[in-house]
Amino acid sequence: MELRLPVSPGKLTRAEQKILDYINTNTDTFLFSSIGQLARQLGLSDATLSRFARHAGCRDFKALKALVLEQASNPAVKASELLRPGESFSPRDWLERQQQYLQKTAELLDPAEFDRAAGLICTARRVFIHGKSASAALAQLLYFRLRRIGVNVVLLPSGGSELAEGLVQIGPEDLVVLFGFFSLPIEGQILLEQSRAAGYRTLAFVGRTCLVPEDRADVCLFAYRGTEEEYHSMAVPTALIDALVVAAAQRLGQRGTDNLRLLHQLWKRYFPE
């Protein structure tokens, strides 16, 4: 779910934004937590949680839980659906948990934002992609998929002075794609800051529903990968990338299919099985 508040999320403090994001992405756990348990989980005070409840238009924390329960679009508030990893590893449980995360992502993904992302990819002169650490694999996948459908795509260096060399190539008609799930790396912050000076557009894959203005790209796509304490699989963002590429290919129409057809012809001519 996504909690609707009487105030703009941008007017909340960082602590309150952290609470809002936790409610949005861990609704079931929130509903089963006391104010003290939640305070310890988030590293905040009871007073901060009570103040957030009042900002949400509720008289107290109990009323806030009632509001969240009322707004929850999915009755996934049962104890059987709590997203907590078991003590022993089970591949079946693991895969089922990824299914739950995909479902939560589908519930919280903004369709209009997704359409804007596909549109930016198709209309950009060039698409620059940046990924660091584990997200570098996602960047490589998106680069591979977009290149196949004929998008002019460039993979940016992960960091250091080489990133600066890539930055000077990006202009107003370009798009930069970056990844920042629980936190935005320094390189991501640089890419967002430079976009305001260079005039290029930005698309970010994020794991938070509530972002401070300086961490917000022009378009943000949400992918849920579990709580901060978990081992974070790339299953959900990978599925989201594939969905985005399919949507972009559909928008490109003949241009995308012509490129795939030519690629297939080259395979048959030069690399026959």
Summary of the structure (lengths in Angstrom):
residues: 273
radius of gyration: 20.8
end to end distance: 49.0
largest distance: 71.5
contacts: 810
relative contact order: 0.12
helix: 57%
strand: 8%
